[in-house]
């Protein structure tokens, strides 16, 4: 292994990657018209953010880019879901 990460930070990196992959997959599926159940996603994101916030600043900065990508992906997912909801609501009028 060539990284200097501790097991805890490796686990956090894996959690962050898993959440990011899930959010990207959800957005793709929403574009396909699927209805997604995101129950628990907000708790998982908050758990990751809390773990990063509890780190020393120099360690936390290593996650800045990944967290920024996660925020952008969450915003994109929210917009996609809103657009799908507007399509559904528009069909009911």
Secondary structure, 3 states (H helix, E strand, C coil): CCCCCCHHHHHHHHHHHHHHHHHHHHHHHHHCCCCCCCCCHHHHHHHHHHHHHCCCHHHHHHHHHHHHHHHHHHHHHHHHHHHHHHHHHHHHC
